[in-house]
Amino acid sequence: MENVPFFFDENFLSSMIESYKRNEQIILSELFVKCADRQLRDDLETKSKLKVSKRVQMSTSPKGPLIVDLASGISKIPYSIWIANHSNPVEVAWKSKSGRVYTMGDSDIDCNDIEFWFEGIDPALYLKQLYPKEGLPFKLKPLSFELVITRICHDCVIEMHFKNDLQQNHDQIIDQIDTCIDTFNQKSEKAKKFVGVVHNWKRNVKNNQVLVYEFDLGSAELIFFKQLLHFLSDLDCFSKVEIC
């Protein structure tokens, strides 16, 4: 089944509007679609860490009725996110900064006033659906530790188990890892092909045995893990690393 994403193609927009009117009895304005397109694309890519493509897209039409909560000013309508051939239920939500309740047919929308986002995004599930035989969407050279991938999402934790005979200074290892992350961010910002930056992270050592990093991946793409895992392997300090 070929799906046409809500992340629209200019050539498809007019037929999309006509289809909504004919099949869904929904008046859909061109400006509403254009305001929604970039925000929804960015929201999906930020939350899922996957790029919108033919295998990562939104359903052609809504999967249920529009719901408007006048108290909160939030409007929601059910859709699906298609990952490969898997359909996943989500909701498209929007509200305004000004307090105005926008409809899908409004043609006088201020794109700086209206905010769109997805509810119900499941990054770990999408990753498994897109790469069913791999934990990560890239190849890794042999690592010096056991790698366990429990889940990957926007806010993730990496637990690094020190080798039993490790005599190195934990602070020194933390400094090296922090430098690796900083270097990734700097190179990404300077590169022509921007792959995002890791926004925040914090770390602690549990029982002098496990180094724990908590990440807010921010805009960083999944390729960040490839660089980090290879770096951790080169340190040769860990027996097991778990992404959870």
Secondary structure, DSSP 4 states (H G I P E B T S, - for coil): -----SS--HHHHHHHHHHIIIII-----HHHHHHHHHHHHHHHHHHH----BTTEEE-SS-SS--EEETTTTEEEEEEEEEETTEEEEEEEEEEESSS----TT-SS--TTTEEEEEES--HHHHHHHHSTT-SSSS--PPPSSEEEE----SEEEEEEEEPTT--S-HHHHHHHHHHHHHHHHHHHHHSSS------EEEEEEETTTEEEEEEE-TT--THHHHHHHHHHHHHT-EEEEEE-
